[in-house]
Every structure is written in structure tokens, then in C-alpha cells.
Amino acid sequence: MKTIHTAAYQRFLLLLVKARKEAGLTQQELSERLGRPQSYVSKFERGERRLDVIEFLEIARSLGGDPHKMLEEIVFVMPTDT
């Protein structure tokens, strides 16, 4: 199975959406901070576009979040045998 369809990746996406909303930002506002089109944010939030680690760091910083804390939350839903 591709990792984009795993519970851990879906949790990752939910955390990013939650962080954006808690920052009080719309998709458009986040996309402007990132220098990307709004469709970029929409696609990664819906799981249509996979993020790499550099993109994640850029997004986390644009949201004012701590990437370490965000990743810690994902660890709890990851299977221990991977």
C-alpha cells in the first residue's frame, strides 16, 4: 500500500488542517505565505498531492508551528513494525 493511503499519513494531513485553522488562516492565506497557488494547499490537504519533508517544514513554519511536535503526534498512530 502506498503510504499516502495509510492511517499515519491521513493523521498527518488532519494535523496540518487543524494547525492551519488554529492559526486562523484560510487556504488562500497559507498559500500566499508559501508563495504557491491556493490549489497547492487544497490538494495536499485532501491527499491528492504528497508532501516531502522540505515542503512539510515550510508549511509548519508558515503556520507558526513546531514541526517536531507535529511529527510526535503522528508517531502514536504508526504501526510499530514499520
LOMI-144161 format. One line per field, with one value per residue: residue number from 1; y, x, z of N, C-alpha, C, CB in turn. Coordinates in steps of 0.02 Angstrom, whole numbers, plus 50000, padded with zeros to 5 digits. Glycine has a CB too. Layout:
BEGIN
resi (NUM  ...) .
n_y (Y  ...) .
n_x (X  ...) .
n_z (Z  ...) .
ca_y (Y  ...) .
ca_x (X  ...) .
ca_z (Z  ...) .
c_y (Y  ...) .
c_x (X  ...) .
c_z (Z  ...) .
cb_y (Y  ...) .
cb_x (X  ...) .
cb_z (Z  ...) .
This chain:
BEGIN
resi (1  2  3  4  5  6  7  8  9  10  11  12  13  14  15  16  17  18  19  20  21  22  23  24  25  26  27  28  29  30  31  32  33  34  35  36  37  38  39  40  41  42  43  44  45  46  47  48  49  50  51  52  53  54  55  56  57  58  59  60  61  62  63  64  65  66  67  68  69  70  71  72  73  74  75  76  77  78  79  80  81  82) .
n_y (49941  50111  50241  50358  50325  50274  50260  50337  50437  50500  50550  50641  50733  50780  50842  50948  51022  51054  51132  51240  51296  51327  51425  51522  51541  51546  51433  51506  51612  51541  51487  51604  51643  51540  51562  51499  51430  51430  51308  51216  51204  51156  51033  50959  50953  50874  50756  50732  50771  50729  50770  50818  50808  50934  51021  51002  51057  51192  51224  51200  51299  51413  51409  51438  51337  51201  51090  50972  50938  50919  50806  50714  50684  50605  50490  50411  50346  50266  50103  49988  49898  49949) .
n_x (50042  50025  50102  50031  49902  49890  49844  49926  49975  49856  49822  49926  49891  49770  49818  49890  49786  49713  49809  49821  49692  49688  49783  49712  49703  49654  49648  49691  49763  49868  49927  49975  50073  50160  50195  50133  50004  49829  49772  49874  49880  49751  49755  49857  49799  49687  49745  49781  49899  50060  50166  50336  50475  50539  50442  50346  50413  50420  50284  50245  50322  50266  50143  50174  50200  50275  50375  50428  50343  50225  50256  50277  50148  50103  50177  50114  50010  50070  50111  50205  50289  50349) .
n_z (50000  49960  50053  50063  50080  50206  50382  50462  50374  50341  50465  50480  50380  50434  50548  50491  50431  50546  50614  50526  50534  50670  50671  50617  50481  50309  50169  50060  50120  50181  50068  50007  50100  50077  49948  49843  49735  49784  49757  49780  49920  49943  49874  49943  50069  50046  50014  49885  49836  49874  50009  50029  50145  50154  50105  50203  50315  50274  50270  50405  50469  50410  50468  50595  50680  50775  50699  50754  50862  50792  50717  50819  50861  50757  50767  50861  50794  50705  50647  50746  50685  50571) .
ca_y (50000  50174  50272  50413  50297  50245  50298  50386  50494  50536  50588  50695  50784  50810  50887  51009  51061  51081  51185  51298  51326  51356  51486  51571  51553  51511  51402  51560  51648  51498  51483  51666  51639  51491  51582  51446  51440  51401  51237  51177  51189  51113  50965  50920  50941  50820  50696  50725  50787  50706  50819  50792  50835  51005  51056  51000  51107  51258  51232  51206  51366  51463  51406  51456  51276  51165  51028  50915  50921  50893  50738  50671  50661  50554  50429  50371  50306  50224  50035  49981  49852  49980) .
ca_x (50000  50062  50097  49983  49836  49893  49814  49975  49977  49793  49829  49972  49851  49723  49857  49905  49724  49699  49857  49803  49632  49706  49821  49664  49718  49619  49694  49719  49813  49926  49960  50011  50133  50205  50212  50106  49932  49783  49760  49927  49858  49692  49774  49891  49753  49642  49783  49791  49969  50103  50216  50401  50494  50554  50378  50315  50446  50398  50215  50245  50348  50217  50088  50198  50201  50337  50372  50443  50282  50177  50276  50268  50079  50095  50211  50067  49966  50111  50123  50272  50330  50373) .
ca_z (50000  49961  50118  50061  50099  50273  50437  50485  50328  50348  50528  50462  50344  50481  50591  50453  50425  50613  50628  50485  50562  50735  50656  50592  50410  50256  50121  50019  50159  50188  50002  49997  50141  50046  49879  49800  49722  49834  49739  49811  49988  49938  49853  49994  50124  50026  50000  49813  49823  49929  50031  50051  50210  50148  50100  50270  50357  50252  50292  50478  50487  50388  50515  50661  50721  50789  50661  50798  50899  50744  50700  50877  50862  50706  50790  50900  50751  50661  50671  50774  50645  50509) .
c_y (50062  50210  50329  50390  50267  50290  50353  50447  50534  50577  50649  50752  50818  50859  50952  51053  51093  51139  51248  51334  51359  51420  51540  51588  51515  51476  51455  51597  51606  51494  51546  51667  51593  51511  51531  51462  51407  51327  51191  51156  51142  51041  50927  50906  50884  50755  50683  50739  50768  50760  50784  50829  50910  51046  51058  51052  51178  51273  51243  51275  51421  51465  51427  51397  51248  51099  50966  50892  50892  50821  50690  50643  50605  50487  50384  50330  50261  50154  50028  49935  49882  50016) .
c_x (50045  50050  50047  49913  49836  49860  49862  49977  49912  49793  49873  49933  49802  49758  49873  49843  49707  49745  49841  49743  49647  49747  49775  49674  49671  49671  49728  49775  49876  49963  50000  50076  50185  50228  50189  50033  49890  49771  49814  49906  49798  49710  49811  49844  49705  49679  49793  49862  50009  50155  50282  50420  50509  50490  50343  50346  50425  50327  50211  50269  50299  50157  50109  50201  50270  50334  50386  50380  50230  50193  50268  50197  50067  50125  50162  50020  50004  50117  50195  50317  50354  50438) .
c_z (50000  50027  50120  50083  50170  50325  50461  50440  50332  50412  50517  50428  50391  50528  50555  50446  50492  50629  50588  50515  50630  50727  50629  50518  50364  50213  50079  50057  50169  50122  49987  50038  50110  49976  49828  49786  49776  49820  49769  49881  49986  49921  49906  50053  50109  50010  49926  49792  49884  49945  50046  50115  50207  50143  50168  50316  50339  50276  50367  50499  50468  50435  50585  50708  50730  50752  50703  50835  50852  50727  50758  50880  50812  50729  50827  50858  50703  50689  50695  50732  50580  50520) .
cb_y (50000  50220  50297  50443  50243  50233  50251  50355  50470  50486  50543  50670  50752  50755  50854  50991  51016  51025  51162  51276  51273  51306  51471  51634  51535  51559  51351  51609  51668  51428  51471  51726  51615  51424  51594  51376  51413  51439  51229  51218  51254  51141  50969  50957  51004  50841  50638  50771  50862  50638  50857  50801  50797  51018  51022  50930  51100  51263  51172  51152  51378  51448  51336  51510  51225  51155  51031  50933  50983  50937  50737  50710  50719  50576  50447  50416  50352  50255  49982  49954  49791  50029) .
cb_x (49952  50041  50164  49979  49816  49966  49796  50045  49989  49734  49859  50028  49814  49688  49921  49933  49665  49707  49929  49787  49577  49746  49877  49667  49790  49575  49656  49665  49784  49905  49908  49967  50116  50170  50287  50113  49913  49716  49759  49993  49840  49645  49817  49954  49714  49601  49750  49744  49978  50137  50191  50456  50555  50599  50333  50324  50522  50402  50172  50289  50415  50194  50059  50156  50156  50349  50421  50498  50254  50176  50348  50283  50032  50128  50270  50028  49920  50181  50108  50268  50290  50322) .
cb_z (50061  49901  50141  49990  50049  50293  50495  50489  50256  50349  50584  50417  50286  50522  50614  50384  50401  50666  50613  50412  50570  50778  50606  50632  50395  50214  50075  49998  50227  50211  49947  50015  50212  50042  49873  49832  49653  49834  49664  49815  50026  49885  49791  50018  50140  49966  50031  49775  49804  49911  50093  49995  50236  50086  50048  50301  50352  50175  50271  50510  50452  50317  50517  50690  50690  50866  50604  50848  50935  50680  50676  50942  50847  50640  50836  50945  50712  50651  50615  50844  50630  50481) .
